[in-house]
Amino acid sequence: MKITILVDNHLSDTVPGMSSEHGLSIYIEDKSARYLLDTGASDLWAHNARLLGIPIENIDHLILSHGHIDHTGGLPAFISLNQRARIIASEKITEYQYYSHRHPEIVDLTPPENVINTYRSRFLFIREDYRLNDHIKLVFTKQRPYPVPEGNRFLTVDKGAGEKPYTADDEIALAIENNGALTIISSCSHGGILNIIRSCVLSTGISRVTAFIGGLHLIDLEPEKRDDVKAIADTLKRNYPDIDLYIGHCTGKTAYHELKKALGNQVHKLYCGRRLTIGS
């Protein structure tokens, strides 16, 4: 299986002409199908895909990890460029208005509702874990013994009865099974990396995790309010000693450096154009 990062906050000179933005979009290809996980904040994912020679029109499935606009903003471009793919998302994204209160001006994070409503027939809305094929399962974070990221406190949703805290009950991770081990892709990890891994392990029945790819939402905050990254690293070392982390997007610089210090060569940075291979 081949994985290509189309959009991330970080850029490298791997492919001339590529651009970055605050968002995430990941192309996944195996012998049976082609998948796109999220569409970033704009149509940039399509620009970068063309530079990388990825045939957008041949994508079989688009999976929206959650409703935030930095993961769904490129949906109109996808709809116009691909006429065939099934689009899979939590049913919650049709119910919620999403907001961020991190800055003085409230930011509306709601996905493009008009596009979702117009092309509703192309969507499969799910509420439970869903097996996409014999080696990929879409998993909601239902196991929460560990803390969720501190940055979630800035996020709210409104279902029409007033705003309430965002609990990431719409968030979907990909659990990819390969040779008795899991690779987990979680775009933003609002549910917390440890909770997401645990949910994927229990949902699939596979306890060995060899890779985790995505953003961790461990954003840079004041020192007294930061997430306990050392505790996260210690738990990863203890429970998942074989794991490699490929992290970017909403992973703050402080968290990245703390994880790198604790886990060394098991931590890698994502960037636009990065390619990874799982299995043969």
Buried (B, 14 or more C-beta within 10 A) or exposed (E): BEBBBBBBBBBBEEEEEBEBBBBBBBBBBBEEBBBBBBBBBBBBBBBBBEBBEBEBEEBBBBBBBBBBBBBBBBBBBBBEBBEEBEBBBBEBBBBBBBBBEEEEEEEEBBBBEEBBEEBEEBBEBBEEBBEBEEBBBBBBBBBBEBBBBBBBBBBBBBEEEEBEEBBBBBBBBBBBBBEEBBBBBBBBBBBBBBBBBBBBBBBBEBEEBBBBBBBBBBBEBEEEEBBEBEEBBEBBEEBBEEBBBBBBBBBBEBBBEBBBEBBEEBBBBBBBBBEBEBBE
